[in-house]
Amino acid sequence: MKVAFFSPLPPAKSGIADYSAALLSELRKLAEVTAFSGKPVRFDPSQYDISVYQIGNNGYHDFCYEAALEYPGVAVIHEANLHHLVADLTIKRGDWDAYMREVEFNGGDMAFAQRVRALEVGPDYEGIPMLRRVLSRSKGAIVHSECVRGELRKSGFNGPIARIPHGAWIPSADRNAYRSRLGVDLSAPLIGIFGFLKPYKRIAESLRAFRRLVRVDPRAKMILVGEPHPDFPLHSLIQSLGLEAHARVLGFTPIHDFTGYLAACDIVLNLRYPTVGENSGTLMRALGLGKAVLVSDVGSFCEYPDEI
């Protein structure tokens, strides 16, 4: 079987890029796979048995989304909301007419959308998932959770949906070496937050709770490993809480170091609210390392067995 595989790949600062890189090495044992990590100069779908598109809710997936519309195939929907991606493809390109068409196609409030266009309010990112367009052009869909499957059905998709659980890893990493790199004593409590650092990961709430821990055990440390969202004042928040000596923002790291910092932690915080059903590669890696992980009891996280 010949497969055309569209996805961002490393060094793109995307969890799905890392996921796809790991998946490709296994998928190529079963099929002849051509990977496209950007818009191809030429693409002939007749040369492939199937095209697979990794669709996530950010601009790294713009070429995947556009190709999925032009050359229908199987869409892997990683989360049940694509509004930020659609906004990148329309508003950020100055094409307000296209954005308004997408709002209408997805059953959104056009009066509110006119206010968005007039820059009176921001887009209704949470209220309009923007799933219908890509689903209307898809022969089938793959999801990682029942949560996302349900949202696809709510959006009116009647095609076949396969639920394939997110892949898991049992990585190896030197906990002590990464603790030494951080300057953290082996016996000191170390807590980590990983991935794109956005408010919905409950970072502010976690930092406030961590401050209480520091009062009990001044040796406690926290690392935040990932790129901070540009609109989230993370550094000033840490400063305002008086945690400069205890919490460090390490920024984006290659996956090898990302895994090493996971291994260094005693506890990993993987909280979400709100959620759009996304699964977490960080969670899979942390569990593979035998780490204690705190998750929110929402969305796809409700589907994990209680005993793990």
Buried (B, 14 or more C-beta within 10 A) or exposed (E): EEBBBBBBBEEBBBBBBBBBBBBBEEBEEEEEBBBBBEEEEEBEBEEBEBBBBBBBBBBBBBBBBBBBBEBBBBBBBBBBBBBBBBBBBBBEEEEBEBBBEBBEEBEBBEEBBEBBBEEEEEBBBEEBBBBBBBBBBBEBBBBBBBBBBBBBEEBEBEEEBEBEEBEEBEBEBEBEEBBEEBEBEEEBBBBBBBBBBBBBBBBBEBBEEBBEBBEEEEEBBBBBBBBBBEEBBBEEBBEEBEBEEBBBBBEBBEBEBBBBBBBBBBBBBBBBEEBBBBBBBBBBBBBBBEBEBEBBEBBBBEBBEEEE
